[in-house]
Amino acid sequence: MRKGNFYPKGVTATGKSFQFVFQINPPARDVRIAICAGEKELMNITVPDDCRHGRMYSVLVEDIPREADSYLYYADGIVVPDLYARSVWGMRDYGQEKGAVRYRLPERGYDWAGDRAPGRPYSESVIYGVHVRGFTKHTSSGVKKKGTFAGIQEKIPYLKELGITAVELMPAWEFDEFERGPGQYQKDEREKINYWGFKQGYYYAPKSAYAYGSDAVREMKDMVRALHKAGIEVLMQFYFPDDFPAGEVPDILHFWAEEYHMDGFHLIGKRLPPSLLSFDPFLLDTKLIFEYFSEEEIYGEVGNVPGKNLGFWQEGFTRDMRRALKGDGGCARAMLHCLRNNVGNAGIINSMAGYNGFTLMDLVSYERKHNEENGEDNRDGAEQNYSWNCGAEGRSRKRTVQALRQKQIRNALSLLFLSQGTPYLQSGDEFGQTQEGNNNPYCQDSDVTWIDWRLLRSGRKLYAFTKHLIAFRLAHGVFRQEKPLKGMDYLSHGCPDISVHGREAWRPSLDGDSPCAGVMYCGKYVKDKNGREDSSFYIAYNMHWEPHEFALPKISRDMQWHLCLDTALSETVEEAEEEIRAGSVIVADGRSVRGYRAEKKRKKEEK
């Protein structure tokens, strides 16, 4: 035994030795390392004080017995947790009270087999929110290894077919999901499950209960490698409580980016250091998504940006677009702002629904939250969800109500995928997943939160529409531009990069009772990697319950408008199905989105 290096933190295997880097806080007189085989201690090593620096210890131990598989730390005779443990034994039984834990000795390497990160910028990304357990736990999932990292790996063909480019995992580090105590609105002691996992835990270890086998480390790496091979990035949510030392965050992110090849992180907490992380040279190619940060404070007025790695979770998009969806008056300008909002130095993440709040189906099926099963007297969860039930609260057999709900979901998806920024789609929303009106299922490990894959059959048309929209967005750069749109003809193309219209072309009316607007994107401002210009598009948004007229702007003489999207139809519209003369007035049905693509006029013999 001798003094080692103080980085990396945790236990690493180096040749015939293991290096132990750990923290003892508060200080102790007698610090020991116990080397174990199962529950049996094989060695008990006293750590000399010259292996300490501050509160950190680093010890290099040689010739550990081959049968050794785990370790413990003692401080003055008491077992202390290893904050940097990379694998934890004793926490694998999900939903049960945990006893004593041990920390697993690491293996001597993992073969990544030439793994390469997809490396997609925000503008080319479609993020898909996933709870590792809930994604495949339901009996209808059709996978063998339900509720695990391996279960996600089995669903890769589905993810590829849908067309998403990244999965964002809810917390998948090691945490104790079992809790006993009073709830926020209940004083009685009771058992609960912290299903979401937004609590402090072992930030360097994957959650063992999310592994099908006994080796969560290998299984999670296998999942990441397989997703990368399919061209799909892997992001993970990290929550840090207010009392967590901010200086530890960079080391944690470095570890997951290097050890697990993570492509990005969604960081949640009030004491996070975005200004420090944004310039971290090791994370310049890693997506770092925050709930809030000040771009001016980080980059200053000159905008010195070493890499576009920061992303901003835009809560205002969810609120304003939900209001527009249900036709609230006076929010046309807010809708247009969300449609075009973009910044040059950071990504903008948009969502209509997520893990917190109503699903898309519940957004159009409930006007009130129904959280009774949480056991908190329905007092938990957001009171205002900006939802509309389409005429009936909850499940309804009325065909008119069902049809209207399906159209409203298609409208919501269109608002999401045709907006600038990066869309976030919560898993299951593509085919109508419901939580029965529960807008805060943080403690529900049940059918309430598990994805019901049977809905893929009944929601096949909605799934096809979502798949079509994702492909449509990724195929056309006008809807996912890197830089902010100016609304000016700054390149002398004869029209602005983006323009707004109404019943008359070039004359929008944005002060009406409901959000209605026609938005034209000029394709000449966007070129693909081969230098080819994109098409021009006109999108008519009519969120009013009555039909409205929209004037199609005139374009060059050899071009005509062709219908390419109509949410009033239950089926997707084939490209260039309907030809409409430029300058014509079209009618969009009440509560619908219609899209038109500018194409060259067809010759008579082609018609």
Secondary structure, 3 states (H helix, E strand, C coil): CEECCCCCCEEEEECCEEEEEEECCCCCCCEEEEEEECCEEEEEEECCHHHEECCEEEEEEECCCCCCCEEEEEECCEEECCCCCCCEECCCCCCCCCCCCEEECCCCCCCCCCCCCCCCCHHHCCEEEECHHHHHCCHHHCCCCCCCHHHHHHCHHHHHHHCCCEEEECCCEECCCEEEECCCCCCCCEEEECCCCCCCCEEEEECHHHCCCCCHHHHHHHHHHHHHHCCCEEEEEEECCCCCCHHHHHHHHHHHHHHCCCCEEEEECCCCCHHHHHCCHHHCCCEEEECCCCHHHHHCCCCCCCCCCEEEECHHHHHHHHHHHCCCCCCHHHHHHHHHCCCCCCEEEEECCCCCCCCHHHHCCCCCCCCHHHCCCCCCCCCCCCCCCCCCCCCCCCHHHHHHHHHHHHHHHHHHHCCCCEEEEECCCCCCCCCCCCCCCCCCCCCCCCCCCCHHHHCHHHHHHHHHHHHHHHHCHHHCCCCCCCCCCCCCCCCCCEEEECCECCECCCCCCCCEEEEEECHHHCECCCCCECCCEEEEEECCCCCEEEECCCCCCCEEEEEEEECCCCCCCCCCCEEECCCCEEEECCCEEEEEEEEECCCHHHC
